[in-house]
Amino acid sequence: MDIVRALFVTLAALVTIYVGRWWMALSRSRSLPPGALERAAAPGLTHGAIGFITNFFDTLGIGSFATTTTTYKLWHLVPDERIPGTMLVGHTLPVAAQAFAFISVVSVDPRQLVLLIISMTVGGWLGAGMVSRLPRRVIQVGMAAALMLAGLFMTMGLLQLYPAPRLIVALAANFILGALVTLGIGSYGPSLVLFSLLGMEPRAAFPIMMGSGAFMGMVAAMRFVSSGRYSARAALGLTLGGIPGVLIAVWLVRSLPLDIVRWGVIVVVLYTAVTLIRSAVDERRSLVAARAGVPVAL
């Protein structure tokens, strides 16, 4: 069995395990009292539409985490501390669909593919173990910092400002990106820069990005599923709407002028980062005022 075929078998097995564990968690949540785990409910049109749109553009390499975070923040759909887990749990199966598609049709060095997937998966597993237990304000600040970092990497990519090629740097950075993803920021923007360090063509970066995201996402998402620190309704919407969005993007869309869209995403990313910082500062002020017995002006 060659390396690519082994990857497909492993990914399929992991998808089966992930779906089984998520289904068991959702079934268990229906019998638990409110607060133990969020009750599973039909995701509704809004959450399904968010999943479709964000995963459609995710398949094009724009990324889904920044846009999903911004939508949740602007419309107050998911509490800040549940956004990272919700996105990991909900976007993982659409990303797995992307991985199957791109690994099938795009040629890439299989050993390089496996090494980068492993490095991000380990980073995601370790990161999820920490993020799932962090307090709300720390997650807000961490998400803001990660969003700003993503904006920087995306800007570097658009301006073609690449450091010197170093495989070891790319492996280490992919590990770090796996951990940062658990704070609620996607890895595609930074990854496009990282894989340029290897002298890859942009097309060759896609199976690595999608493969890394799929393996890392399922490993990290299972930890959030176990802890219950995510919005089940929103995550189901991302999955049910996201998979059709991925299939349409993969099979019907061949090429689009994406630079303008990516510049817009950078603006959105930076705006969301500032919003998260303000939320964290406001909550800190409220906490300090409450301890001092001083009313807080709204």
Buried (B, 14 or more C-beta within 10 A) or exposed (E): EEEBEEBBEEBEEBBEEBBEBBEEBBEEBEEEEEEEBBBBBEBEEBBBBBBBBBBBBBBBBBBBBBBBBBBBBEEEBBEBBBBBBBBBBBBBBBBBBBBBBBBEEBEBBBEBBBBBBBBBBBBBBBBBBBBBEBEBBBBBBBBBBBBBBBBBBBBBBBEEEBEEEEEEBBBBBBBBBBBBBBBBBBBBBBBBBBBBBBEBEEEBBBBBBBBBBBBBBBBBBBBBBEBBBBBBBBBBBBBBBBBBBBBBBBEEEEEEEBEEEBEEBBEBBBBBBEBBBEBBEBBEEEEEEEEEEEEEEE
